[in-house]
Amino acid sequence: MNKNFHIFGSGGIGQAAIVALESCFMGSFYHVYDIRFDDMNRYFTDLDENVKLRITQHNIDLSKTFVGEIDGDFVLDCTPGVFAPKVASLAMQNEMGYINLTEYVEETEIICDLAKSYSSAAVILQSGVAPGFVNIVGKKLIEKVQTEHPKSTLETLDMMVGALSDNARSPHFYAFTWSPIGVATEYLMPSNLVENHQELKVDSLAKISSHIIDGISYESSHTSGGVADMAEIFASQIKNISYQTLRYPGHFQWVKDLIKNKKITDPKVLLSEMEKEVPFVEDDKIIIYTYLDYLNDNKKLQSVSKSYEVKPQTIFGVKLRAIQVATAIPMIVSVDWAMSFGKKGLVTQSMIDADFFLNHKLIVNIFLENGVELTETEKIY
């Protein structure tokens, strides 16, 4: 049966979402909403004409009051996080499902309050790559250890994602590959984590750590939003939990110096300063790294981990950047899960079935067969 999807935001992620939806719900109809559509066909040059005929465009300005009646199955929110409560309210007013990608914490809390009494359809929050995919990988590692080592003690769950360019230069060692205001926001807003079973908020970028993933050196630091609800749900079971952003070595110190020297507290100001030196690039990759340390039955420290590298891919003839693939596909898989099982009400990342998600055809077939590398290691220290 054909579905009706309403996609808010016509940028790279919104367009990738349509491609991913078509691969999962072939023959559906796509209603796209945005203030302008200058970039609408950037990735759609090679899109099948039959699919294009099922896409309609609607001009709206979400910065102004927008109230209307829409009919369909699901609203996919691909707008900047600041608009998330407004789009979520619209979906609920029209008794439709809703899903977003945002790492914005305050807006997420607002939607949680709005959805407390909503039971017409699912309201799924933070379902991109981070938050989103990386949290479900973390949940799967928890389930693996608890199943295979039921008497173990869970020590540290660290979830990390980096949206990176293939190359980077001094002094910033970075290039913008996704929403630059999102980058600036996650650097300045506080980060939620768990230390010694206690939920805390810490300043983002306060601590920088080094890692070698698949033989390449990276650095990481706590940033805002990526932990989703994992801290709240698993604080009693896992001693330490965090989400961290991955970058090339040297980047975070450059940002910290910039913030300190310019006395920056506003993400828009930080973005303006970063844009003076940091370029925008198309050559991108996504690095995903999650590990869970635990004390086994014999009280020896062990670790289980997963790492992924996502590269640009072609899906249904449409060339998509790595950030589009890694962000849009988890969103659509979450929609499929909710619709397949008739989920209703608020859905956070810890509630999504990890086995359904990670074994979904879009994850397995597209990610693995089209070049995403998956490694899994388990070692005793």
N, C-alpha and C positions, 0 to 999 in steps of 0.2 A: 504493500500500500504506500502510495506517495505521501510524503510529509511536507509540511510547510514550516520553513525555518525563517526567523527574522534575525538578521545579522546587523548589529550596530557597530559601525566603523568599517570603512571601505579600504583601509590601508593594507599593508602586506599580510598581516595576520588574518584580517577579515577575508581577504581573497583566498589565502591558503585554507581557511576554514571551509569555504565553499568547495574547494577541490577535495578536501578530506571527507566532507559530508557526502559528496557525490559518490565517492568510492565506497561508502558505507550504506547510504540511503539513495541508491541510484533512482533517478527520475523525479526527485523531489523539487520543490519550488523554493526559491531563495529571494527574500525581500531584504534589500540592503539600505541602511539609513546612514546619512552623513550630511555634513554641512556643505560639502562639495565633493565632486567625483573626479577631480583632475587626475588622480593617480589610479583610477579604477581599473584601467586596462593595462597597467604596467606589467602584470604577470599573466594576463589573460590572452595574449596574442595568439597562443597556440591552443587555447581552450576550445573544446568541441562546440561547434555552432549550436547543436541541440541543447547543450547546457546553457549557453548564453541566452537562448530564448526563454529560459525559465528563471532568469534573473531580472528583478525589477528594482529600480532605484527610487528612493524617497528622500527628498531634501528636508532636513530638520536641523535646528540649532539647539543643541542640548544645553547651552549656556543660558537659554531662555526657558520659560515654562513650556513644557510639552506634555499635553494630555491628549490621548486619543484611544480609539478602539482598534485593536488588531486581533486577528484570529489565526491560530496555528498551533504548532506543537511545542516549539522551543524558541527562546530568545537567547542568542549568543552575543555576549557583550565583549566586543573587541575595542572598546573605547578607552581613553585614558582613565585611570582608576578614580579620578575625582568625580566622574559621572556615574559610577557604579550604583550608588543608592537610587538615583533617578531611574536608570534603566531597569533595575530590579523591581522597583515599585510599579513600573509600567507593566512588566511581565506578570506580576502578581495580581494587579488590577484586572488583567484580562485572562486570569486563570491558566496561564501557560507556564511551562518549565523555564528555568533561567540558569545560565552558567556564565561565569566570568573568569578572568585570568589574573586579576590585579594582585599585586603584593602589598597594596596600601592597607595598613592595619586598621586605621580609624574607620574608613569606609566599609571595611569588612565587618567590623563590629556593629555598624549601623544596620547593615543588611541582616545580620544575625538576629537583631531585635525585631526587624520587620517580618522575618520569616517564622517567628516563634509560633504563631497561630495559623500558619499557612499550610494547607493540606491538599490543595488541588493538583499540584505537580511538584517536581523536585526543584529545589533551589541549591545549585551546586557552586561552591565557592573555591576560588584560587586553583583553577584546573589547567594551568599551562605547564611549563617545564619546571619553574621554581618561583612560587610554590606550585605543586602539582605532581608531575612525574617523579621528581626526586623524593617526595614524601612517600609515594606509593612503593618505590624501591626500598626506602627505609623500613616501611611496614612489612614488606616481604622478608627482609633480613631478620626482623624481630620474630616473625612467624617461623622462619627456618630454624633459628637457634632454639626457640622455645619448644619446637617439635622434636628436634634431634637431640637437644640437651636440656630436658625439662627441669633439671636441678641446677642449671647454670644461674649465675648472677650477671645481669646486664649492666655493663659499666659505662660505655660511651657510644652514642650514636651521633655521627657527624655527617651531614648532608651538604654536598657542595656542587655548585654549577657555575660554569663560566661561559659567557657568550663572548667569543674572542675572534680577532682577525688572525689570519695565517702568519702575518708579520707585524712587528711593532718596533718602534724606535724610541730612543732616549729623547727627552727626560721622562715622558709620561708612560711609555711602554704600553700603549693602548690605542684602540681605534673604536669609534662607535659602530656597532653592528645592529643595534636595536634602539628602542625608544630612549633618547638621551635624557629626557626629563625623568624617566624611570631610574636611570643610572644615578643621577644626582640625588633623587629622593631616597633611594635605598642607602646611599652613603651618609645621609644626614639624620634620618629618622632612627629612633632607638630599635635595638634588636631584641627579640624575645628568645630566651634560652632557659636551660635547666642546669643548675650546678648543685651537686650533692642533693638531688631530689627536690630542689626548691626552684620555683619559677621566678625568673629575674628579667629585668630589662637592663641592657647595657648599651653604652654608646657604640654605634657602628664604627668600625675601623679602629677600635681601641687596641686590639691585639692582632698582630700579623704572624701567620704561621707558614712554614715551608712544606712543600710536598713534591714527591716524584710520582707521576701517574703515567703508566705505560712508557716510562723512560724519559719523560719530559718534566722539567722543573716548573713549578707554579708556586704562587703564594695565595693564601686565603685570609679572609677576615670576616668577622660577623657583620652582616648587613640586615636591613629591615625586611620583614615580611615572609621570607622563604621558608620559615619553619612551619607555617600554616598552624594547624591545631595539634601538631605532634607533641609540643611541650606540655600542653594542658592535659592531653590524654594519657601520655606515657610517663609523666614525671614520677609517679609512684613506683614504676617498674624499672626505669633506667636512671642511673645515677646522674649522667650528664647528656644533654641533648642540645644540638645547635645546628643552625643553617649558616653556611659561609659562602661568599662569592669567591670564585677563582679568578686570578689574574696572572699575568706574567710578572716575574720578580721586578720590583722597583716601582710599580704603579701606585700601590696604596700609600707609600711614603710620600710620593709626589702629590697625591690628593690631600693627604693630611697636612703637608706643608702649605698647600694652597689655601685650605680652609683656615689654618692658623694665621698665616700672614695677612690674609684679606679679611679675617674675622667674619667668615661667612656662616650664616645660619639659615638662609633661604635657599631651597633647591634651585630656584630659577636663577639666582645669582651665581651659584656654583656652576650651573650649566653654562651660563654666559661666559664665565672665566675658563671653563674647560674647552669650550668651543673655539677659543682663541688659538689653541695649540693642538687639540686632538682632532684628527680627520675622521670623516665618515668613509666607510669602505663597504664593498659588496662581498669580498672574499671572507667568508666567516666559517666558524665551526663552533660546536657546542660540546663542552667537556662536562660530563656528569660523573661524580665520584661520591660514593656513599660507603661508609664502613661502620660496623658494629663490633666493638670490643666487649668480650665477656669472660668471666671466670667459669671454666667448665666444672664438671662434677668433681674433679680433683683439685680445684682451685688454681688451675694454671690459666694464665691469660692467653686467650685466643682471639682471633679476629676473622670475620667474614666480610667480604667487600664486593662491590660491583662498580665497574667503570664503563662508561659509554663515550664514544666520540661520534657526533652527528655531523655529517657533511652536507653540502647542497645536493639536492636530488631532483629528479624529474618524475612527476606523478601525473598520469593521464596526459602526458605530453606537455605539462606545464612545469617550467623550470622554477624551483623554489629554493630560497636560501635556507641555510641550516636553521636559523632562528625561526623561520616560518614553519618548517617541518616539526621541529622539536616543541613548538608552542601549540600549534593548531591540532596536531594529531592527538595528544593527550586530552584535549578539550572534547574532541569528537568521540573518542573512546569512552569518556565519562558520560556523555550524552547517551550513547548506545547502551551502556550499562544501566543507566537510570530508566530508559524507556523499555528495555528488555525485561526488567524486573519490576516495573511499575512503581518505582521509588517516588515517594512524596515527602514534602517538607524539606527542612534544612539538611543539606549533605555537605560535610566537610571531608577533608582528604583521608582522615583515618577511617572513615566509614566505607570507602570504596573497596570493593573486592579486589585484592591484589592479584589473585590468580586469573580472574576474568580479564583484568586490565592488561597484565604483562603477557598473557597468552592470546590477546586479541589479534585478529588478522592484520590490523593496521600497524600494530607494534611489531609483531613477528615478521610478517611478509615484507613490509615496506622498510622498517628499520634494519633488519638483519640482511635481507637479500639485496638491498640497495646501498650497502656500504657502511652501515653503522657497526662498529666493532664492539663486541661484548666480551668482557673478561670477568672471570670470577676467581678469587683466590681465598684460600683459608690457610693460615699458618700459625704455628705455636711459637711464641717468643721465649 
